[in-house]
Amino acid sequence: MDLSFPRFEADTSVTVLPPDLAVLMVGIAARQAASPTALFHARLFPSLAETDWFAPAHGAFNRSVAEMLTQVQQE
């Protein structure tokens, strides 16, 4: 099974995005985070807001898959 990413074709061009787009996206994200719905949701589930999703204590994004891979490697 080939899981590699496809190569870029020689005849395609790269689309350059305007730098203002990044500023626009940050502004949208900030407004969404400060919205009444987001603030209500943060108060509704305070434990989810405190969870560090990108650095879990066990060190893996998917613990069960990490344990399975470790078990397979040890065999």
ABEGO torsion letter per residue (X at the ends): XBABBBBBBAABBBBBBBAAAAAAAAAAAAAAAABAAAAAAAAABAAAAABBAABBAAGBABAAAAAAAAAAAAX
